[in-house]
């Protein structure tokens, strides 16, 4: 006897019965002494919207105030809701924006440009990881398959960045580390590194870097809570490979350089990035996270950062 089991399934579409909220005005503005003041103004979209983009606001008037005084009455409108001025802020500036949009309540926001990190130095120590990968190439003479022509030797560079924290204020920092690989005219950039210093909160030592990282501190931010006013040595590391070829198979060795930058960031930027790090995009059951906002009359972020001199280390 042949038993045939037929299983049918059905779907029930549940219509949304709640109220559709009006869009909120969104302001995103990051300020640094290297660039003129600019801000992007857009509006939020309903979470069930089919649109994949946010509608920019192109009829706003954005006024710039520096240290309480009107600096520019109307920033120049550019594409995609971006408004830019001519003024480049300096460390210590108090920057405020007042945004008027026809038919909407006024929007105000402000931040202070932090002082840069003082002099710092970097010590390093190179160790072999013991992870070696064969380098293969197609067999010659028309034969099928691959030949092993060398070995890619795994290495890890341990680094310690030492700096002095300013004791007069609470300071917030962001560590920016990336590796550039130069192969002929091609240049690739990799932001992956290991940031397991106690101030990072990354107790597992998972690699961090781009926002796609699964680390708990995706943006590598930290405060001076554990070393306020003291000299501190920040620990981190990066992996890279060195290719060793067998005789007769030598190839040009790609050159690699590591770049290290310690940014001093405003409290608002720190809180924004910290809450962004808490968003779990890979879990359906993750609890929602309220992303920090300091925009009065809307949502978004105005923050400031000052970069140190970028240190280049040839690997």
Secondary structure as a PSIPRED ss2 file (coil, helix, strand):
# PSIPRED VFORMAT (PSIPRED V4.0)

   1 X C   1.000  0.000  0.000
   2 X C   1.000  0.000  0.000
   3 X C   1.000  0.000  0.000
   4 X C   1.000  0.000  0.000
   5 X C   1.000  0.000  0.000
   6 X C   1.000  0.000  0.000
   7 X C   1.000  0.000  0.000
   8 X C   1.000  0.000  0.000
   9 X C   1.000  0.000  0.000
  10 X C   1.000  0.000  0.000
  11 X C   1.000  0.000  0.000
  12 X C   1.000  0.000  0.000
  13 X C   1.000  0.000  0.000
  14 X C   1.000  0.000  0.000
  15 X C   1.000  0.000  0.000
  16 X C   1.000  0.000  0.000
  17 X C   1.000  0.000  0.000
  18 X C   1.000  0.000  0.000
  19 X C   1.000  0.000  0.000
  20 X C   1.000  0.000  0.000
  21 X C   1.000  0.000  0.000
  22 X C   1.000  0.000  0.000
  23 X C   1.000  0.000  0.000
  24 X C   1.000  0.000  0.000
  25 X E   0.000  0.000  1.000
  26 X E   0.000  0.000  1.000
  27 X E   0.000  0.000  1.000
  28 X E   0.000  0.000  1.000
  29 X E   0.000  0.000  1.000
  30 X E   0.000  0.000  1.000
  31 X E   0.000  0.000  1.000
  32 X C   1.000  0.000  0.000
  33 X C   1.000  0.000  0.000
  34 X C   1.000  0.000  0.000
  35 X C   1.000  0.000  0.000
  36 X E   0.000  0.000  1.000
  37 X E   0.000  0.000  1.000
  38 X E   0.000  0.000  1.000
  39 X E   0.000  0.000  1.000
  40 X E   0.000  0.000  1.000
  41 X E   0.000  0.000  1.000
  42 X E   0.000  0.000  1.000
  43 X E   0.000  0.000  1.000
  44 X C   1.000  0.000  0.000
  45 X C   1.000  0.000  0.000
  46 X C   1.000  0.000  0.000
  47 X C   1.000  0.000  0.000
  48 X C   1.000  0.000  0.000
  49 X C   1.000  0.000  0.000
  50 X C   1.000  0.000  0.000
  51 X C   1.000  0.000  0.000
  52 X C   1.000  0.000  0.000
  53 X C   1.000  0.000  0.000
  54 X C   1.000  0.000  0.000
  55 X E   0.000  0.000  1.000
  56 X E   0.000  0.000  1.000
  57 X C   1.000  0.000  0.000
  58 X C   1.000  0.000  0.000
  59 X C   1.000  0.000  0.000
  60 X E   0.000  0.000  1.000
  61 X E   0.000  0.000  1.000
  62 X E   0.000  0.000  1.000
  63 X E   0.000  0.000  1.000
  64 X E   0.000  0.000  1.000
  65 X E   0.000  0.000  1.000
  66 X E   0.000  0.000  1.000
  67 X C   1.000  0.000  0.000
  68 X C   1.000  0.000  0.000
  69 X E   0.000  0.000  1.000
  70 X E   0.000  0.000  1.000
  71 X E   0.000  0.000  1.000
  72 X E   0.000  0.000  1.000
  73 X C   1.000  0.000  0.000
  74 X C   1.000  0.000  0.000
  75 X C   1.000  0.000  0.000
  76 X E   0.000  0.000  1.000
  77 X E   0.000  0.000  1.000
  78 X C   1.000  0.000  0.000
  79 X H   0.000  1.000  0.000
  80 X H   0.000  1.000  0.000
  81 X H   0.000  1.000  0.000
  82 X E   0.000  0.000  1.000
  83 X E   0.000  0.000  1.000
  84 X E   0.000  0.000  1.000
  85 X E   0.000  0.000  1.000
  86 X E   0.000  0.000  1.000
  87 X E   0.000  0.000  1.000
  88 X E   0.000  0.000  1.000
  89 X C   1.000  0.000  0.000
  90 X C   1.000  0.000  0.000
  91 X C   1.000  0.000  0.000
  92 X C   1.000  0.000  0.000
  93 X C   1.000  0.000  0.000
  94 X E   0.000  0.000  1.000
  95 X E   0.000  0.000  1.000
  96 X E   0.000  0.000  1.000
  97 X E   0.000  0.000  1.000
  98 X E   0.000  0.000  1.000
  99 X E   0.000  0.000  1.000
 100 X E   0.000  0.000  1.000
 101 X E   0.000  0.000  1.000
 102 X C   1.000  0.000  0.000
 103 X C   1.000  0.000  0.000
 104 X C   1.000  0.000  0.000
 105 X C   1.000  0.000  0.000
 106 X C   1.000  0.000  0.000
 107 X E   0.000  0.000  1.000
 108 X E   0.000  0.000  1.000
 109 X E   0.000  0.000  1.000
 110 X E   0.000  0.000  1.000
 111 X E   0.000  0.000  1.000
 112 X E   0.000  0.000  1.000
 113 X C   1.000  0.000  0.000
 114 X C   1.000  0.000  0.000
 115 X C   1.000  0.000  0.000
 116 X C   1.000  0.000  0.000
 117 X C   1.000  0.000  0.000
 118 X C   1.000  0.000  0.000
 119 X C   1.000  0.000  0.000
 120 X E   0.000  0.000  1.000
 121 X E   0.000  0.000  1.000
 122 X E   0.000  0.000  1.000
 123 X E   0.000  0.000  1.000
 124 X E   0.000  0.000  1.000
 125 X E   0.000  0.000  1.000
 126 X E   0.000  0.000  1.000
 127 X E   0.000  0.000  1.000
 128 X E   0.000  0.000  1.000
 129 X E   0.000  0.000  1.000
 130 X E   0.000  0.000  1.000
 131 X E   0.000  0.000  1.000
 132 X E   0.000  0.000  1.000
 133 X E   0.000  0.000  1.000
 134 X E   0.000  0.000  1.000
 135 X E   0.000  0.000  1.000
 136 X E   0.000  0.000  1.000
 137 X E   0.000  0.000  1.000
 138 X E   0.000  0.000  1.000
 139 X C   1.000  0.000  0.000
 140 X C   1.000  0.000  0.000
 141 X C   1.000  0.000  0.000
 142 X C   1.000  0.000  0.000
 143 X C   1.000  0.000  0.000
 144 X C   1.000  0.000  0.000
 145 X C   1.000  0.000  0.000
 146 X E   0.000  0.000  1.000
 147 X E   0.000  0.000  1.000
 148 X E   0.000  0.000  1.000
 149 X E   0.000  0.000  1.000
 150 X E   0.000  0.000  1.000
 151 X E   0.000  0.000  1.000
 152 X E   0.000  0.000  1.000
 153 X E   0.000  0.000  1.000
 154 X E   0.000  0.000  1.000
 155 X E   0.000  0.000  1.000
 156 X E   0.000  0.000  1.000
 157 X E   0.000  0.000  1.000
 158 X E   0.000  0.000  1.000
 159 X E   0.000  0.000  1.000
 160 X E   0.000  0.000  1.000
 161 X E   0.000  0.000  1.000
 162 X E   0.000  0.000  1.000
 163 X E   0.000  0.000  1.000
 164 X E   0.000  0.000  1.000
 165 X C   1.000  0.000  0.000
 166 X C   1.000  0.000  0.000
 167 X C   1.000  0.000  0.000
 168 X C   1.000  0.000  0.000
 169 X C   1.000  0.000  0.000
 170 X C   1.000  0.000  0.000
 171 X C   1.000  0.000  0.000
 172 X E   0.000  0.000  1.000
 173 X E   0.000  0.000  1.000
 174 X E   0.000  0.000  1.000
 175 X E   0.000  0.000  1.000
 176 X E   0.000  0.000  1.000
 177 X E   0.000  0.000  1.000
 178 X E   0.000  0.000  1.000
 179 X E   0.000  0.000  1.000
 180 X E   0.000  0.000  1.000
 181 X E   0.000  0.000  1.000
 182 X E   0.000  0.000  1.000
 183 X E   0.000  0.000  1.000
 184 X C   1.000  0.000  0.000
 185 X C   1.000  0.000  0.000
 186 X E   0.000  0.000  1.000
 187 X E   0.000  0.000  1.000
 188 X E   0.000  0.000  1.000
 189 X E   0.000  0.000  1.000
 190 X E   0.000  0.000  1.000
 191 X C   1.000  0.000  0.000
 192 X C   1.000  0.000  0.000
 193 X E   0.000  0.000  1.000
 194 X E   0.000  0.000  1.000
 195 X C   1.000  0.000  0.000
 196 X C   1.000  0.000  0.000
 197 X C   1.000  0.000  0.000
 198 X H   0.000  1.000  0.000
 199 X H   0.000  1.000  0.000
 200 X H   0.000  1.000  0.000
 201 X C   1.000  0.000  0.000
 202 X C   1.000  0.000  0.000
 203 X C   1.000  0.000  0.000
 204 X C   1.000  0.000  0.000
 205 X C   1.000  0.000  0.000
 206 X C   1.000  0.000  0.000
 207 X E   0.000  0.000  1.000
 208 X E   0.000  0.000  1.000
 209 X C   1.000  0.000  0.000
 210 X C   1.000  0.000  0.000
 211 X C   1.000  0.000  0.000
 212 X C   1.000  0.000  0.000
 213 X C   1.000  0.000  0.000
 214 X C   1.000  0.000  0.000
 215 X C   1.000  0.000  0.000
 216 X C   1.000  0.000  0.000
 217 X C   1.000  0.000  0.000
 218 X C   1.000  0.000  0.000
 219 X C   1.000  0.000  0.000
 220 X C   1.000  0.000  0.000
 221 X E   0.000  0.000  1.000
 222 X E   0.000  0.000  1.000
 223 X E   0.000  0.000  1.000
 224 X C   1.000  0.000  0.000
 225 X C   1.000  0.000  0.000
 226 X C   1.000  0.000  0.000
 227 X C   1.000  0.000  0.000
 228 X C   1.000  0.000  0.000
 229 X C   1.000  0.000  0.000
 230 X C   1.000  0.000  0.000
 231 X E   0.000  0.000  1.000
 232 X E   0.000  0.000  1.000
 233 X E   0.000  0.000  1.000
 234 X E   0.000  0.000  1.000
 235 X E   0.000  0.000  1.000
 236 X E   0.000  0.000  1.000
 237 X E   0.000  0.000  1.000
 238 X E   0.000  0.000  1.000
 239 X E   0.000  0.000  1.000
 240 X E   0.000  0.000  1.000
 241 X E   0.000  0.000  1.000
 242 X E   0.000  0.000  1.000
 243 X E   0.000  0.000  1.000
 244 X E   0.000  0.000  1.000
 245 X E   0.000  0.000  1.000
 246 X C   1.000  0.000  0.000
 247 X C   1.000  0.000  0.000
 248 X C   1.000  0.000  0.000
 249 X C   1.000  0.000  0.000
 250 X C   1.000  0.000  0.000
 251 X C   1.000  0.000  0.000
 252 X C   1.000  0.000  0.000
 253 X C   1.000  0.000  0.000
 254 X C   1.000  0.000  0.000
 255 X E   0.000  0.000  1.000
 256 X E   0.000  0.000  1.000
 257 X E   0.000  0.000  1.000
 258 X E   0.000  0.000  1.000
 259 X E   0.000  0.000  1.000
 260 X E   0.000  0.000  1.000
 261 X E   0.000  0.000  1.000
 262 X E   0.000  0.000  1.000
 263 X E   0.000  0.000  1.000
 264 X E   0.000  0.000  1.000
 265 X E   0.000  0.000  1.000
 266 X C   1.000  0.000  0.000
 267 X H   0.000  1.000  0.000
 268 X H   0.000  1.000  0.000
 269 X H   0.000  1.000  0.000
 270 X H   0.000  1.000  0.000
 271 X H   0.000  1.000  0.000
 272 X H   0.000  1.000  0.000
 273 X H   0.000  1.000  0.000
 274 X H   0.000  1.000  0.000
 275 X H   0.000  1.000  0.000
 276 X H   0.000  1.000  0.000
 277 X H   0.000  1.000  0.000
 278 X C   1.000  0.000  0.000
 279 X C   1.000  0.000  0.000
 280 X C   1.000  0.000  0.000
 281 X C   1.000  0.000  0.000
 282 X C   1.000  0.000  0.000
 283 X C   1.000  0.000  0.000
 284 X C   1.000  0.000  0.000
 285 X C   1.000  0.000  0.000
 286 X C   1.000  0.000  0.000
 287 X C   1.000  0.000  0.000
 288 X C   1.000  0.000  0.000
 289 X C   1.000  0.000  0.000
 290 X C   1.000  0.000  0.000
 291 X C   1.000  0.000  0.000
 292 X C   1.000  0.000  0.000
 293 X C   1.000  0.000  0.000
 294 X C   1.000  0.000  0.000
 295 X C   1.000  0.000  0.000
 296 X E   0.000  0.000  1.000
 297 X C   1.000  0.000  0.000
 298 X C   1.000  0.000  0.000
 299 X E   0.000  0.000  1.000
 300 X E   0.000  0.000  1.000
 301 X E   0.000  0.000  1.000
 302 X E   0.000  0.000  1.000
 303 X E   0.000  0.000  1.000
 304 X E   0.000  0.000  1.000
 305 X E   0.000  0.000  1.000
 306 X E   0.000  0.000  1.000
 307 X E   0.000  0.000  1.000
 308 X C   1.000  0.000  0.000
 309 X C   1.000  0.000  0.000
 310 X C   1.000  0.000  0.000
 311 X E   0.000  0.000  1.000
 312 X E   0.000  0.000  1.000
 313 X E   0.000  0.000  1.000
 314 X E   0.000  0.000  1.000
 315 X C   1.000  0.000  0.000
